[in-house]
Amino acid sequence: MQTPRPAPSQPALEGENCRSVNELMVELQAELRAVAERQMQHESVDHTLQPTALVNEAYLKLSTQRNLQQVGRAQFLAAAATTIKRILIDHARMKNAKRRGGESNRVTISGVEQIGNDPQLDLLVLEDVLQKLASHSQRISTVVEYRYFAGMTMAEIAQAVGVSERTVADDWVFAKAWLRRELRH
């Protein structure tokens, strides 16, 4: 099992407050819960994880990452997005292993306007496609992860990745088209 990839190591931007994971967790608790609720809406009705449990598990994983001891809001949200994604994918893999090839968990790709013919997409298929995208461009794959899994704004993603908002917007347009094409196959 892979451990969550930390957010790209970026120095905090001038004027950005660097805080501990605990401080950021308290400050962003409601926002992270909303992200978890949004993600759980895309899961099957019988999903065993609840939004609060997802946030708590993400916090436990984030609190042990040494590179997050003093970070800014955008870097923390980026790390949280990656962690939430990993938790959901690990959960789906574990559930599929128990079913031995049974029906996979389905998620809807919100914000990617009807990728492929089916607006419902298997989370493990999404992970495979994102890995393929990452082999072409890690940055664009990261933009998709942060936008989809954390609901980060273009400005927050730009700050976390260390590029301009325009670059993030261009990456997002490209990613949506690329994902549509890949998921049709």
C-alpha positions as CSV (number, residue, x, y, z in Angstrom):
1,M,0.0,0.0,0.0
2,Q,1.4,3.4,-1.0
3,T,1.6,6.2,1.5
4,P,0.0,9.4,0.6
5,R,2.1,11.7,-1.6
6,P,2.8,14.9,0.2
7,A,2.0,18.1,-1.5
8,P,4.8,19.5,-3.6
9,S,7.3,21.0,-1.3
10,Q,6.9,24.7,-1.9
11,P,8.1,27.5,0.4
12,A,5.3,29.6,1.8
13,L,4.5,32.6,-0.2
14,E,5.4,36.0,1.3
15,G,2.8,37.1,3.6
16,E,1.3,33.6,4.0
17,N,1.0,32.4,7.6
18,C,2.7,29.1,8.2
19,R,1.0,27.1,10.8
20,S,1.1,23.6,12.3
21,V,-1.1,20.8,11.1
22,N,-3.1,21.0,14.3
23,E,-3.8,24.7,13.9
24,L,-4.8,24.3,10.2
25,M,-7.0,21.3,11.1
26,V,-8.9,23.3,13.6
27,E,-9.2,26.3,11.3
28,L,-10.2,24.2,8.2
29,Q,-12.3,21.5,10.0
30,A,-15.6,22.7,8.5
31,E,-14.1,23.1,5.1
32,L,-12.6,19.6,5.2
33,R,-15.9,18.1,6.4
34,A,-17.6,19.8,3.5
35,V,-15.0,18.3,1.1
36,A,-15.6,14.8,2.7
37,E,-19.4,15.2,2.4
38,R,-19.1,16.2,-1.2
39,Q,-16.8,13.2,-1.9
40,M,-19.1,10.8,0.0
41,Q,-22.1,11.9,-2.1
42,H,-20.4,10.2,-5.0
43,E,-19.9,6.9,-3.2
44,S,-22.4,4.1,-3.0
45,V,-25.2,4.3,-0.4
46,D,-23.8,1.3,1.5
47,H,-20.3,2.9,1.9
48,T,-19.0,2.2,5.4
49,L,-17.0,5.5,5.7
50,Q,-18.8,8.6,6.9
51,P,-17.5,12.1,6.2
52,T,-16.4,12.7,9.8
53,A,-14.5,9.4,9.8
54,L,-12.9,10.4,6.5
55,V,-11.7,13.7,7.9
56,N,-10.5,12.1,11.1
57,E,-8.5,9.5,9.2
58,A,-7.0,12.2,6.9
59,Y,-6.0,14.1,10.0
60,L,-4.3,11.1,11.6
61,K,-2.3,10.6,8.4
62,L,-1.5,14.3,7.9
63,S,-0.4,14.8,11.5
64,T,2.4,12.2,11.1
65,Q,3.9,13.8,7.9
66,R,7.1,15.7,8.9
67,N,7.0,17.9,5.8
68,L,3.7,19.4,7.0
69,Q,4.9,20.7,10.4
70,Q,4.8,24.4,9.3
71,V,2.8,25.0,6.1
72,G,0.4,27.4,4.7
73,R,-3.3,26.9,4.0
74,A,-2.9,26.0,0.3
75,Q,-0.2,23.4,1.0
76,F,-2.3,21.9,3.7
77,L,-5.4,21.7,1.5
78,A,-3.2,20.1,-1.2
79,A,-1.9,17.5,1.2
80,A,-5.5,16.9,2.5
81,A,-6.8,16.4,-1.1
82,T,-4.1,13.7,-1.8
83,T,-4.7,12.0,1.6
84,I,-8.5,11.9,1.1
85,K,-8.0,10.5,-2.4
86,R,-5.7,7.8,-1.1
87,I,-8.1,6.8,1.8
88,L,-11.0,6.5,-0.6
89,I,-9.0,4.5,-3.1
90,D,-7.5,2.2,-0.5
91,H,-11.1,1.7,0.9
92,A,-12.4,0.8,-2.6
93,R,-9.5,-1.6,-3.2
94,M,-10.1,-3.3,0.1
95,K,-13.8,-3.6,-0.5
96,N,-13.1,-5.0,-4.0
97,A,-10.7,-7.5,-2.6
98,K,-13.4,-8.7,-0.2
99,R,-15.8,-9.0,-3.1
100,R,-13.3,-10.8,-5.3
101,G,-14.0,-8.8,-8.4
102,G,-17.5,-7.7,-7.6
103,E,-19.1,-4.4,-8.5
104,S,-16.8,-1.4,-7.8
105,N,-17.7,1.7,-5.9
106,R,-19.0,4.4,-8.3
107,V,-18.2,8.1,-8.1
108,T,-19.4,11.0,-10.1
109,I,-16.8,13.4,-11.5
110,S,-18.2,16.7,-10.5
111,G,-16.7,19.7,-12.4
112,V,-15.5,17.5,-15.3
113,E,-18.8,17.8,-17.2
114,Q,-19.8,14.3,-18.2
115,I,-16.5,12.6,-19.0
116,G,-17.2,9.7,-21.2
117,N,-20.7,8.3,-21.8
118,D,-21.4,7.5,-18.2
119,P,-21.3,10.3,-15.6
120,Q,-20.7,7.6,-13.0
121,L,-17.1,6.4,-12.8
122,D,-15.4,3.7,-10.9
123,L,-12.9,5.3,-8.4
124,L,-10.3,2.8,-9.2
125,V,-10.6,3.5,-13.0
126,L,-10.2,7.2,-12.2
127,E,-7.0,6.4,-10.2
128,D,-5.6,4.4,-13.2
129,V,-6.4,7.2,-15.6
130,L,-4.9,9.8,-13.2
131,Q,-1.7,7.7,-13.0
132,K,-1.6,7.6,-16.8
133,L,-2.1,11.4,-16.9
134,A,0.7,11.8,-14.3
135,S,3.1,9.9,-16.6
136,H,2.5,12.7,-19.2
137,S,2.3,15.6,-16.7
138,Q,2.5,15.3,-13.0
139,R,1.5,18.9,-12.6
140,I,-1.8,18.5,-14.6
141,S,-2.6,15.3,-12.7
142,T,-2.0,17.2,-9.4
143,V,-4.3,20.0,-10.6
144,V,-7.1,17.4,-11.2
145,E,-6.5,15.8,-7.8
146,Y,-6.7,19.1,-5.9
147,R,-9.7,20.4,-7.9
148,Y,-11.7,17.2,-7.7
149,F,-10.7,15.7,-4.3
150,A,-10.4,18.9,-2.3
151,G,-12.5,21.3,-4.3
152,M,-9.6,23.8,-4.2
153,T,-10.0,27.1,-6.1
154,M,-7.7,27.9,-9.0
155,A,-5.9,30.4,-6.8
156,E,-5.3,27.8,-4.0
157,I,-4.0,25.2,-6.5
158,A,-1.7,27.8,-8.1
159,Q,-0.3,28.6,-4.7
160,A,0.1,25.0,-3.8
161,V,1.7,24.0,-7.1
162,G,3.8,27.1,-7.5
163,V,2.4,28.3,-10.9
164,S,0.1,31.1,-12.1
165,E,-3.6,30.9,-11.9
166,R,-3.7,31.1,-15.7
167,T,-1.5,28.0,-15.9
168,V,-3.8,26.1,-13.6
169,A,-6.8,27.2,-15.6
170,D,-5.1,26.0,-18.8
171,D,-4.1,22.7,-17.1
172,W,-7.7,22.2,-16.0
173,V,-9.1,22.8,-19.5
174,F,-6.6,20.3,-20.9
175,A,-7.2,17.8,-18.2
176,K,-11.0,17.8,-18.7
177,A,-10.6,17.1,-22.5
178,W,-7.9,14.5,-21.9
179,L,-10.0,12.7,-19.2
180,R,-13.0,12.7,-21.5
181,R,-11.0,11.1,-24.3
182,E,-9.3,8.5,-22.0
183,L,-12.5,7.5,-20.2
184,R,-14.4,6.9,-23.5
185,H,-12.0,4.1,-24.2
